[in-house]
Amino acid sequence: MVELIWHRNGIFLREQAFAEKDRFMRSRILRYYNDFAGRYQKVLPHKTDSWQFLQQFLSSPMQTGSIAPSSGLLAKAMSAGLWHYETGRHLVEYGPGTGALTKRIVHGMPSHSTYTAIEINPGFVESMGRKYPQIDTILGSAENVKALVPQADVVISGLPFFNLPSSFGHKVLEETHGVLAHDGFFRTFMYLPTYSSRKMRLWRAYAQELFPHIETTLVPVNFPPAVVVTLYKSKPVAKIEA
């Protein structure tokens, strides 16, 4: 594992018994962040969401998938039109992490609507429960969503599908399609460097077999740049606006 150490002169990372397969990737992260944190102490103040997100990434990089929470512009693109419909809708979020996207979604949540977050990382579940007691945060996996929630009108995902097994990504698509209402939609994002990879092309091809209409939105001002992908269970009458 990797331990984050707070010091008055900056943030430092200490390596502790890396698994061999992760050694190269994590060693590069260590070198970068030891230098970065030593120079920019105020960027990641102790116990902030960025600190927690980086800690969880270094502990479980394949599950967390990113070294920092989503940017404000990515969160805006992901949350556009979520509450466009009438009140009483049920929204499900996969992999909320520290709640960077959750914060924006909750802000516009209408009365009588419900919100369920499904998170596999116990540390993030605990953090989400403290910060957002008004929503139901469940410890579990998106590949079992039909066993966790009866139905959803909208599903939002922050899962790093590129990092996860293809079988998992396909199972999530199937489960999500099964739990969505007939006029519901599933929205996720991919980082631009991985968007055109063979793995993600196959994921989108399988998504097209299940969902009749797909829309994409580029978010260039993010680290790294991202593409928001929205999958509709039935073709929408008009494009949903923010």
C-alpha positions in Angstrom: 0.0 0.0 0.0 0.9 3.7 -0.1 0.6 6.0 2.9 0.0 9.7 2.6 2.0 11.6 5.2 1.1 15.2 6.2 4.0 17.5 7.1 4.2 21.2 7.6 6.6 21.4 4.5 4.2 19.5 2.2 2.5 16.2 1.5 4.7 13.1 1.0 3.9 9.6 0.0 5.6 6.5 1.5 5.7 3.2 -0.4 4.9 0.1 1.6 5.0 -3.4 0.0 3.7 -2.8 -3.5 2.3 -5.7 -5.5 4.7 -6.4 -8.3 2.1 -5.7 -11.1 1.4 -2.3 -9.7 5.0 -1.3 -8.9 5.8 0.6 -12.1 2.6 2.6 -12.3 2.7 3.5 -8.6 6.4 4.4 -8.6 5.8 7.0 -11.3 2.9 8.4 -9.2 5.1 8.5 -6.2 7.8 10.4 -8.0 5.4 12.9 -9.4 3.4 13.6 -6.3 6.4 13.8 -4.0 7.7 16.6 -6.2 4.2 18.1 -6.7 3.2 18.1 -3.1 6.5 19.5 -1.8 6.1 22.5 -4.0 2.3 23.0 -3.8 1.4 22.4 -0.2 -1.8 24.3 -0.4 -3.2 22.4 -3.4 -4.1 19.3 -1.3 -4.7 20.5 2.3 -5.0 17.8 4.9 -8.3 15.8 5.0 -9.8 17.4 1.9 -11.7 15.4 -0.7 -8.6 15.6 -3.0 -6.5 14.2 -0.2 -8.9 11.3 0.5 -9.4 10.6 -3.2 -5.6 10.3 -3.8 -5.3 8.1 -0.7 -8.0 5.7 -2.0 -6.5 5.7 -5.5 -3.1 4.7 -4.2 -4.6 1.9 -2.1 -6.9 0.6 -4.9 -5.9 2.2 -8.2 -8.0 -0.2 -10.4 -11.2 0.5 -8.4 -10.7 4.3 -7.9 -9.5 4.9 -11.4 -8.4 8.6 -11.0 -6.0 10.5 -8.9 -8.4 13.4 -8.2 -12.2 14.0 -8.0 -14.0 15.2 -11.2 -13.7 18.9 -12.1 -16.6 21.3 -11.9 -17.1 21.3 -15.6 -17.3 17.6 -15.8 -19.7 17.5 -12.9 -21.8 20.1 -14.7 -21.9 18.0 -17.9 -22.7 14.8 -16.0 -25.5 16.5 -14.0 -27.2 18.3 -17.0 -30.9 17.5 -17.2 -31.0 15.0 -14.4 -34.0 16.5 -12.8 -35.6 17.6 -16.1 -38.6 15.4 -15.4 -41.3 15.8 -12.8 -40.8 15.2 -9.1 -40.9 11.7 -7.7 -38.1 10.3 -9.8 -35.4 7.9 -8.5 -31.8 8.5 -9.3 -29.0 6.0 -8.8 -25.3 6.9 -8.8 -22.5 4.3 -9.2 -19.2 5.0 -7.6 -19.8 8.5 -6.0 -16.3 8.5 -4.5 -16.0 11.6 -2.3 -19.2 13.1 -3.7 -17.8 15.7 -6.2 -20.7 14.9 -8.5 -23.2 14.1 -5.7 -22.9 17.6 -4.4 -24.1 19.1 -7.6 -26.9 16.6 -8.1 -28.3 17.0 -4.6 -28.4 20.8 -5.0 -31.0 20.5 -7.8 -32.9 17.6 -6.4 -36.7 18.3 -6.4 -39.0 17.3 -3.6 -40.3 13.8 -3.4 -37.4 12.4 -5.5 -35.1 9.8 -4.1 -31.4 9.3 -4.5 -29.4 6.1 -4.0 -25.6 6.0 -4.2 -23.8 2.6 -4.7 -20.1 2.6 -3.7 -17.8 -0.4 -3.3 -15.1 1.4 -1.3 -16.0 1.4 2.5 -14.0 4.6 3.1 -16.0 6.5 0.6 -19.3 5.0 1.9 -18.5 6.3 5.4 -17.5 9.8 4.0 -20.7 10.0 1.9 -22.9 9.0 4.8 -21.5 11.9 6.9 -21.7 14.5 4.1 -25.0 13.5 2.5 -27.3 12.0 5.1 -30.3 12.9 2.9 -29.4 10.2 0.3 -29.1 6.4 0.7 -25.5 5.3 0.3 -25.1 1.6 -0.1 -22.0 -0.5 0.2 -22.1 -2.7 -2.9 -21.3 -3.2 -6.6 -23.0 -1.8 -9.7 -23.0 -5.2 -11.3 -25.6 -6.2 -8.7 -27.8 -3.1 -9.0 -31.0 -5.1 -9.6 -30.7 -6.7 -6.3 -30.0 -3.4 -4.5 -32.7 -1.1 -6.0 -36.1 -2.0 -7.5 -36.1 0.6 -10.3 -34.4 3.8 -11.4 -35.3 6.6 -13.7 -31.8 7.9 -14.1 -28.4 6.1 -13.5 -25.2 8.1 -13.3 -21.8 6.4 -13.2 -18.3 7.4 -12.1 -16.9 3.9 -12.5 -13.5 3.6 -14.3 -14.7 1.0 -16.9 -11.3 1.1 -18.7 -9.6 -0.1 -15.6 -12.1 -2.8 -14.8 -12.6 -6.2 -16.5 -14.6 -6.1 -19.7 -17.0 -8.7 -18.3 -17.8 -6.3 -15.4 -18.5 -3.4 -17.8 -20.8 -5.6 -19.8 -22.6 -6.9 -16.7 -23.1 -3.3 -15.5 -24.7 -2.4 -18.9 -27.1 -5.4 -18.7 -28.0 -4.7 -15.0 -28.5 -1.0 -15.6 -30.7 -1.6 -18.7 -32.8 -4.0 -16.6 -33.3 -1.6 -13.7 -34.1 1.5 -15.8 -37.6 2.7 -16.4 -38.7 2.7 -20.1 -37.9 6.4 -20.5 -34.8 6.3 -18.3 -31.2 6.9 -19.3 -27.7 5.9 -18.1 -24.9 8.4 -18.1 -21.2 7.8 -17.6 -17.9 9.3 -18.7 -14.6 8.1 -20.1 -11.2 9.9 -20.1 -10.3 11.0 -23.6 -7.0 9.1 -23.7 -8.9 5.8 -23.3 -12.1 6.7 -25.2 -10.8 5.3 -28.6 -9.1 2.2 -27.1 -10.3 -1.2 -28.3 -11.7 -2.0 -24.9 -13.9 1.1 -24.8 -14.9 0.7 -28.4 -16.2 -2.8 -27.6 -17.9 -1.5 -24.5 -19.8 1.1 -26.6 -20.6 -1.4 -29.3 -22.2 -3.6 -26.6 -24.0 -0.6 -25.2 -25.5 0.1 -28.6 -27.0 -3.4 -28.7 -28.9 -2.6 -25.5 -29.7 1.1 -25.8 -31.2 2.5 -29.0 -29.8 6.1 -28.7 -26.4 7.3 -27.5 -25.2 10.9 -27.1 -21.7 12.1 -26.3 -20.3 15.4 -25.0 -16.7 16.4 -24.9 -15.4 18.1 -21.7 -11.9 19.4 -22.7 -11.2 21.3 -19.5 -10.7 18.4 -17.1 -7.7 16.5 -16.0 -7.5 14.5 -18.2 -10.1 15.6 -20.7 -13.3 13.5 -20.7 -16.2 12.4 -22.8 -19.7 12.1 -21.3 -21.7 9.3 -22.7 -25.5 9.1 -22.3 -27.4 5.9 -23.1 -31.2 6.1 -23.5 -33.4 3.1 -23.0 -35.8 4.6 -25.5 -35.1 7.4 -28.0 -35.8 10.8 -26.4 -38.3 13.1 -28.0 -35.8 16.0 -27.6 -32.3 16.4 -26.3 -32.2 17.1 -22.6 -30.8 20.5 -21.7 -29.0 21.6 -18.6 
